């Protein structure tokens, strides 16, 4: 590869920008800023680098400079004569495909205006080319019998060393680039490569910790494939016409938590749940006025301290019966007047309890009036984050959420949890490997949210037939949405 030192002025109409450039987007604001600097009396421009190809030239380095120059040509009628003569260029010859990629990559990596997404994908491309070179060297080393300790994949240190950066940063960028090309929604939603890399690091740590914590557990195979007839040829229908209903990713049982535990512990290799959402019915100490004229008033749970502590004990029984995975999260709604006792209770039972609860503040002020003489209406509800094993969260969020109550027209309880709030909180815990249990599913909002967050499977329990029916409908609607791709 050789670069000609002599500058030439070349018309931009003769310069072609390849479509497969590593940079996929350029900020118009940046181009305007660059163009303004060129319009100054002492405006300078480092020459771009091009290579000749038949009757035109191909850009190698300097895409932003070229586009800024072309923008000035198109939008400034009174530009100086220097722009009309052409853009300053240097020529490069004898350039291989790898050298062309490396030259473009080097320029993009050193410049800060490249988007983090384009930069990460470029790093992935660089690593793939390094892997090809490494494979060729490995083949040669094999022939000479000197590759006994060589790994199959190109070491990060070798690939990163070729552009003189740390292997840690290089590895992170390659991982992010790979997930971007795979369409990873969580990575796409990040605002920087650092945030995306941290997300992927947490995933890796989480998987490792889960494997260590659950060593010896037998994982149930949950088949989420589409059901269909074994032999479609037996029918007078085209295969494409067959309607194949998806297997359910959930079920809802008309059963108490205690009865569910008693049945499950007698089943060999029963399902183990790694996320539990548990909501004490209506909140302990709830004033009767909050249930006025709702279907929930005359059914199911009572609202007493005994019922509350019974639910706490059921969680301990579920842990002892092996229903809770050795690595799991629990989101447990509780009354603040029982905060100290609840934390002590679960800590004593070897649950790890986060001291700062999640807080839902109701913007519609649907609160609890314990007694007109006792103080202001309480318009918030609280949930403890608990865990077994060294389980890490998936994505951090704030521990407070301000929103109105759930679907009041449909709710079996006027102060039901809204999907928006549950989605915000549970994104810390639910991913495609989550097997979810809601032992007090009520209106079914938590099941709906878990399914829409692509959990592996979800189970809901409730002793009210009306709640079971309502939860079943909402969960099925969520699964239908996923199938339709809406």
Buried (B, 14 or more C-beta within 10 A) or exposed (E): EEBEEEEBEBEBEEBEEEEEBBBEEBEEEEBBEBBEEBEEEEEEBEBBBBBEEEEEBBBBBBBBBBBBBBBBBEEEEEBEEEBEEBBBBBBBEEBEEEEBBBBBBEBBBEEEBBBBBBBBBBBBBBBBBBBEBBEEBBEEEEEEEEBEEBEEEBEBEBBBBBBEBEBEBBBBBBBBBBBBEEEBEBBEEBEEBEBBBBBBBBBEEBEEBBEEBBEEBEEEEEEEEEEEEEEBEEEEEEEEEEEEEEEBBBEBBBBBBBEBBEEBBEEEEBBBBBBBBBBBBBBBBBBEEBBEEBBBEEEBBEBEEEBBBEBBBBBBBBBEBBBBBBBBBBBBBBBBEBBEBBBEBBEEBEBBBBEEBBBBBBEEEBBBBBEEEEEEEBBBBBBBBBBBBBBBBBBEBEBBBEBEBBEBEEBBBBBBBBBEBBBBBBBBBBBEBBBBBBBBBBBBBBBBBBBBBBBBBBBBBBBBEBBBEBBBBBBBEBBEEEEEEE
